[in-house]
Amino acid sequence: MNQVVRTSLLAALIAATMPTSPTATAQEKAREDMHYVGMLATAFNHRTVGELTNETGWGSGGTLIVGGHITDFFHAELRAGGGFKDADIPESDLTLSIDYFASWYLGMHYPITDSADIYGQFGFSYINGEGRLMNAEDSRNAQFRDLEGEFPGSSFSISWVAGLDFEVLDNTYLVFEGGKLFEDTGTNVNTFQFSGGLRYEF
């Protein structure tokens, strides 16, 4: 009899101390039909700038997010943002700016702990910006002349984002993410986005 009692108590103790599975966590915190808003600080990394030297430059801006959970694991969202600080391109007199952009994404998120999720999303972006080139006649700026004026030349592009969020308060998440904002098919400039901020679900 004592052996049976000890075995039952041991089984109950093991069950109580086992970590909660991701599936159980998702069921405990159902997110289907919830909506969210967020504000992120964003760094723009312009890569492969210039036909010869493939320079890299950094700018910064902000992103506003509005979205909703289609199911407990899938979501859709809209984003709008713009640049605060333009990117000065090394070895040139070129400055790239992102005046504003708008993005639409479909994504999937998955819980990895009781308070953290990973997510990925794929969609499209519209970007409006400008390239300003001083001393365009200088020979060192020859490879950047195609970037002067409207930037990027192809305003629509495929975008993607991957990220991680942590619930810091009830329904309030700290967000870290990175991905590609656009690729300019005319000049082959790739611009990546790296962001951090807060998202609130309701």
C-alpha positions as CSV (number, residue, x, y, z in Angstrom):
1,M,0.0,0.0,0.0
2,N,2.8,2.4,0.9
3,Q,4.6,1.6,-2.3
4,V,1.4,2.5,-4.3
5,V,1.1,5.8,-2.4
6,R,4.7,6.7,-2.9
7,T,4.5,5.9,-6.6
8,S,1.3,8.0,-7.0
9,L,2.9,11.0,-5.2
10,L,6.1,10.7,-7.3
11,A,4.1,10.7,-10.5
12,A,2.1,13.7,-9.4
13,L,5.2,15.6,-8.5
14,I,6.9,14.9,-11.8
15,A,3.8,16.0,-13.7
16,A,3.6,19.3,-11.7
17,T,7.2,20.2,-12.3
18,M,7.5,19.4,-16.0
19,P,7.8,22.5,-18.2
20,T,4.7,23.5,-20.2
21,S,4.8,22.5,-23.8
22,P,4.5,25.1,-26.5
23,T,1.1,23.7,-27.6
24,A,-0.2,23.9,-24.0
25,T,1.2,27.5,-23.7
26,A,-0.6,28.5,-26.9
27,Q,-3.8,27.0,-25.7
28,E,-3.5,28.8,-22.4
29,K,-3.0,32.2,-24.1
30,A,-5.3,32.1,-27.1
31,R,-4.5,34.9,-29.5
32,E,-7.1,34.2,-32.2
33,D,-9.2,37.3,-33.1
34,M,-6.9,39.6,-31.1
35,H,-5.5,42.7,-32.7
36,Y,-2.3,44.6,-32.0
37,V,-0.5,47.9,-32.5
38,G,3.2,48.6,-32.2
39,M,5.9,51.2,-32.5
40,L,9.5,50.3,-33.5
41,A,12.8,52.1,-33.9
42,T,14.3,51.0,-37.2
43,A,17.7,51.0,-38.6
44,F,18.0,50.8,-42.4
45,N,21.1,49.0,-43.8
46,H,21.7,49.9,-47.5
47,R,24.0,47.3,-49.1
48,T,25.7,46.8,-52.5
49,V,25.6,50.5,-53.2
50,G,27.6,51.4,-56.3
51,E,28.4,49.2,-59.3
52,L,32.1,48.7,-58.4
53,T,32.8,49.0,-54.7
54,N,29.5,47.8,-53.2
55,E,29.4,50.3,-50.4
56,T,27.2,50.0,-47.2
57,G,25.4,52.8,-45.4
58,W,23.2,53.1,-42.4
59,G,20.1,55.3,-41.8
60,S,17.4,55.3,-39.2
61,G,13.7,55.8,-38.8
62,G,10.5,54.5,-37.2
63,T,7.8,52.0,-38.0
64,L,4.1,51.9,-36.9
65,I,2.4,48.4,-36.9
66,V,-1.3,47.5,-37.0
67,G,-2.3,43.9,-37.3
68,G,-4.4,41.0,-36.1
69,H,-4.2,37.3,-35.3
70,I,-6.1,35.2,-37.9
71,T,-5.5,32.1,-35.7
72,D,-3.4,31.3,-32.7
73,F,-0.4,30.8,-35.0
74,F,-1.0,33.0,-38.0
75,H,-1.3,36.8,-38.3
76,A,-1.6,39.6,-40.9
77,E,-0.4,43.2,-40.5
78,L,0.2,46.6,-42.1
79,R,3.2,48.8,-41.5
80,A,4.0,52.4,-42.2
81,G,7.2,54.2,-41.5
82,G,9.8,56.7,-42.6
83,G,13.3,57.8,-42.1
84,F,14.7,60.2,-39.5
85,K,18.4,60.1,-40.4
86,D,19.7,59.7,-43.9
87,A,22.5,57.2,-44.9
88,D,25.8,58.7,-45.9
89,I,27.5,56.3,-48.3
90,P,31.3,55.8,-47.7
91,E,33.8,56.7,-50.4
92,S,31.3,59.0,-52.1
93,D,29.3,62.2,-51.8
94,L,26.0,60.2,-52.0
95,T,23.2,60.4,-49.4
96,L,20.3,58.0,-49.4
97,S,17.0,58.8,-47.7
98,I,13.8,56.8,-47.1
99,D,11.0,59.4,-46.9
100,Y,8.2,56.9,-46.2
101,F,7.3,53.2,-46.8
102,A,4.3,51.0,-46.4
103,S,4.3,47.2,-46.0
104,W,1.8,44.3,-45.9
105,Y,2.7,41.0,-44.4
106,L,1.3,37.5,-43.7
107,G,3.1,35.7,-41.0
108,M,3.4,32.8,-38.6
109,H,4.4,32.9,-34.9
110,Y,5.2,30.1,-32.5
111,P,5.7,30.1,-28.7
112,I,9.1,28.9,-27.5
113,T,8.6,29.6,-23.7
114,D,5.7,30.8,-21.6
115,S,6.5,34.4,-22.4
116,A,8.4,34.4,-25.7
117,D,7.5,33.7,-29.4
118,I,9.5,33.5,-32.6
119,Y,7.8,34.7,-35.8
120,G,8.4,35.1,-39.5
121,Q,6.4,37.0,-42.1
122,F,6.5,37.6,-45.8
123,G,4.9,40.3,-48.0
124,F,5.3,43.4,-50.1
125,S,6.5,47.0,-49.6
126,Y,6.1,50.3,-51.3
127,I,9.1,52.7,-50.7
128,N,9.6,56.3,-51.6
129,G,12.9,58.0,-51.1
130,E,15.7,60.1,-52.6
131,G,19.3,59.9,-53.6
132,R,21.3,63.1,-53.3
133,L,24.7,63.2,-55.0
134,M,27.0,66.2,-54.5
135,N,30.0,66.7,-56.8
136,A,28.5,64.3,-59.4
137,E,31.2,65.3,-61.9
138,D,33.9,63.9,-59.6
139,S,35.3,60.6,-60.9
140,R,34.9,58.9,-57.6
141,N,31.2,59.5,-57.8
142,A,30.8,58.0,-61.3
143,Q,29.4,54.7,-60.1
144,F,26.8,56.4,-57.9
145,R,25.2,58.6,-60.6
146,D,22.4,56.2,-61.3
147,L,21.2,56.6,-57.7
148,E,20.7,60.4,-57.9
149,G,17.0,61.4,-57.8
150,E,14.2,59.0,-57.0
151,F,15.3,56.1,-54.8
152,P,14.6,53.3,-55.1
153,G,13.9,53.2,-58.9
154,S,11.6,50.2,-58.4
155,S,9.1,51.4,-55.7
156,F,7.5,48.0,-55.0
157,S,9.5,45.1,-53.7
158,I,9.1,41.7,-51.8
159,S,9.8,42.1,-48.1
160,W,10.3,39.7,-45.2
161,V,10.9,39.9,-41.5
162,A,12.0,37.4,-38.7
163,G,11.8,38.2,-35.1
164,L,11.5,37.4,-31.4
165,D,9.1,38.9,-28.8
166,F,9.0,38.8,-25.0
167,E,5.9,39.5,-23.0
168,V,7.0,42.1,-20.4
169,L,3.6,43.1,-19.2
170,D,0.1,41.7,-19.7
171,N,-0.4,41.7,-23.5
172,T,2.6,44.0,-24.0
173,Y,5.6,42.6,-25.9
174,L,9.2,43.7,-26.3
175,V,10.1,43.0,-30.0
176,F,13.4,42.5,-31.8
177,E,13.5,41.7,-35.5
178,G,15.3,41.9,-38.8
179,G,14.7,41.3,-42.5
180,K,14.8,42.7,-46.0
181,L,12.8,45.8,-46.7
182,F,13.4,46.0,-50.5
183,E,15.7,45.3,-53.4
184,D,16.0,48.0,-56.1
185,T,16.1,46.0,-59.3
186,G,17.4,49.0,-61.2
187,T,20.5,49.5,-59.2
188,N,20.8,46.2,-57.2
189,V,20.8,48.1,-53.9
190,N,19.5,45.9,-51.1
191,T,18.1,47.6,-48.0
192,F,17.6,45.6,-44.8
193,Q,15.6,46.6,-41.7
194,F,16.5,46.0,-38.1
195,S,14.0,47.1,-35.4
196,G,13.2,47.0,-31.8
197,G,10.3,48.3,-29.8
198,L,6.9,47.5,-28.2
199,R,3.7,45.8,-29.4
200,Y,0.4,45.8,-27.5
201,E,-2.3,43.2,-28.1
202,F,-6.0,43.8,-27.3
